[in-house]
Amino acid sequence: MPLLKSGKIVDDVWAFVEDAHELSPGGCITVSLARFLSEHEQLLHRNRTIGVRLTNTDDPALLGPFLDQIHLVELQFPKYTDGRAFSQSQLLRRRLGYKGEVRAIGQVLRDQLRLMIRSGFDAMVIDEKDAEAVYDFSEHEFSEFYQSASDAQDTIFLKRHRKRQEKAAQ
Amino acid sequence: MYRYDEFDETLVRERAKQFRGQVTRRLAGEIKEEHFKPLRLQNGVYLQLHSYMFRIAIPYGQLNSARLRQLAMIADRYDKGYGHFTTRQNIQFNWIPLANIPDVLDALADVEMHSIQTSGNCIRNVTSDHLAGAAAGELEDPRPWCEIIRQWSTFHPEFSALPRKFKIAVTANTPDRAAVKVHDIGLLMKKNAAGETGFEVMVGGGLGRTPYVGPTIRDWVSKQDLLSYLEAIMRVYNRYGRRDNKFKARIKILVHELGVPEYTRQVEEEFANQHAWEKVILPQEEIDRITAYFAPPKFENPPAKSAKLDAAVAADRQLARWIKNNLRPHKVAGYTSVHIALKPQGTPPGDCSSAQMRAAADIAEKYGYDDIRVAHEQDLVLPHVKLDDVPSVYAALKAAGLHASNAGLGSDIICCPGMDYCNLSNARSISVANEIQSLFADPDFEDEVGTLHVNVSGCINACGHHHVGHIGILGVDKKGEEFYQVLFGGRADEHAAIGEIQGPGLRHEEVAPALKRVIAKYLELRSSRTEKLADTMKRLGQAPFKEALYASA
C-alpha cells in the first residue's frame, strides 16, 4: 500500500519490530510503547532511527521526555470509525510539541484524510489507486474552518475580524 | 436570528458539494455501503424501513418564514408533501431518494440550512429552549452560545469519530424547557457569586437503554472558558469512552463507570493542562457580532391587557380554550408566545403538511416578527405575538388546521415514528399515541386533567423520551407480538427524573383503557384541581396508580 508523506508517495523505509523479536542492527525501526519505555536507553544510543507505534489506549504524554529523539509516531485506526488517534495526534502536536512524523496506519480511507491532516498527521498508509490526487483533493475540499488545530490556527472566528479591521484601516 | 456570512456559507456549500461527490461514488459502486454509512449519517441520511430518511438540522429550533417555506418546497418537490418535526428540534423527511439528496442540500444552503451532523457519532444539533429570547424570567438569551457551539462543533477534526452520538443542550431558564439534564452535556446559564453569567455543566445524562439524569461536574464555567472546557469533556470521552459495545458507548456510561468524582477529575486535569494556544477563546468582538443577531425585535408598547383579545375570548369558547392552553407568558407586557401544537387527534405527532408549513410561515411573517421555533415537544412556537393580534393568529391557524388546543395536555404526546417508519423499532408507537389521544377527545375532560406529559417510544432507544414522561410508554417485542410497558414518575424539567417501569407489558389494545383507569384514579385522589398528575403521584407514591393500571376492566 502506498505511503503518503505530505501528500506525496514515498518509499517506506520503516519496519515495525514485534516485542518478541530481536532488533536488527541498523535501519529505521518502530517499536511498541512498552518496549520503547523499557529499552529506550539502548534504543536511543544505538546508531539507528527510532519510531514508536502507539496503540489507541497508549498515552502519548509518556513519550514527552523523548520526543526530540523520536522520528516517527505511528497511530492506529483499527476501524475508520474509531477516532481515538485524532486525540492522540492533537496531543502530540499541540500539547507536547512533537515535530517528527505522525503516521496513520490501519483502516485509512480517503474520506478521513481531511480530519487527519487537520489533526496533525503528515503521513498515512492508504489503500488508494490514485493516492496523491485523492490527498490533494481532500486537502482542498474545504477552504475554511472554525477550529484551530494542528495544521493551522487561523480560524473563521479570527478571520472575520481581521477582514473588518483591514476594511476599517483602509 | 443568526445569518450566515461568507465563511458560513462557503462551508455549507462545500459540504453539499462534498456529499454530492460521495453520493456519486456510492451510486457508481466506488464506495461500499459499509464505508459510505458514516458519511451519509453525518449528513443526516439514515437507511430506514422503506427508504432513506433525511434529517435536517434546525439549530436550537430557530426558523423564519423563508426557511419554513423552503422546507415546504422540499416536502412537495422531493417528498410526499409533509415533514416530521422531531424531539431534537430537527425535521425529518421519510421518502427522499438518495440521488436527490445533494439537490436538497443545495436548496437548504439557499436558506442557510444544512443537515450537517444530524446523525452519526459526532456532536449533533445543539438544542435549546424554544422560548429563548422571549420567556419571562430568562437570565439571558442562550441562543448566541448555541450558535457559537454550533460553529465550533461543525466538522471538528478531533471529534468527528466519537464512540457514539453526542448531544448538547443549553438553557437559561427555570423551568427548564430544553431537558438539559438528559443530554450528554447540559448547560444551564447562571450567575456566579460575583454576578458574572456563565454555565453550570452537567455531563452524562441521557435516555436510551440506560437512562441517567446528568450530574453536575462543574457548578460554573465562564463564557470565555466554555469552549475550552467542552473540548476537555470531549477529549476525555473520545479517548476513554467505550468502543467495545455500541450500547455502552455513550458518555453517560463512561461517567457512570468511572464515577462522577473521577470523571470530573480527569476533565479538570485535561482542562488545566491545556496550553494557552490550545484554548478556544473567541475574540470579544466575535461574541458581540454573533450576539447582535439575537437582539430582540423592535417591540411596540401595547397595553398589558388587550381589550380586543378579551372581547374575542368572551365571544368564542374554542378560542378561549386555545388561549388558556397554548399561550405562554412573554417578557414584554402586551406580548405572548404561541404554541402551535402539531398534535391534533389521530395524526402522527409532529407531522406537518407543506400547506401547514406555508400557513405558519405566513402567520409568523405577518404577526410574529418572522420568528418561528421548533419545540422539543414536536410543536411549533411563535415566540413574539402581540396580544391584540392573537385572535387573528388563531383564525389563521384554524384555517390551516393548526389550532389544536392541547399544548402541554394529555393529547400533546411526544412520540417517535415507531415501526411505521423506523427499522430499529420493535412496536408501533403512532397508533398507540393516537389511541391515548382519543381518551382526551372531550376538551372539557382534557382541561380537567390538566398538565400531563405522555411520551411514547417504539423501542428502547427512547426517541419518544418515554423515561421522562409523567406517563411513559415503551413498545417492546415479545416473540413477535407488540407489548407496551408503562412508566410513571418521569420528568424532563429542572427536577428531571427517570420514570419507573410499573410491571408486565400490556397489549396494544389494553394501553389506552389502562391509562383511562390511571387518570380516573388521579382525578379521585388529587388534593385539589390545581394538583397535577405528576404531583399527585409524587405525593402518594405510584402504588395506587399501578393498581389502577393493572385492574381488570
Interface residues (C-beta under 8 A of the other chain):
Chain A: Y80 T81 D82 G83 R84 F86 S87 Q88 Q90 R94 R95 L109 D111 Q112 R114 L115 R118 S119 E141 F142 S143 E144 F145 Y146 Q147 S148 A149 Q153 I156 F157 L158 K159 R160 H161 R164
Chain B: D5 F7 D8 T10 L11 E14 R15 Q18 Q22 H35 P38 L39 N121 Q151 W152 T154 F155 H156 P157 E158 F159 S160 A161 L162 R235 N238 R239 R243 N273 Q274 H275 W277 E278 V280 L282 P283 E285 E286 R289
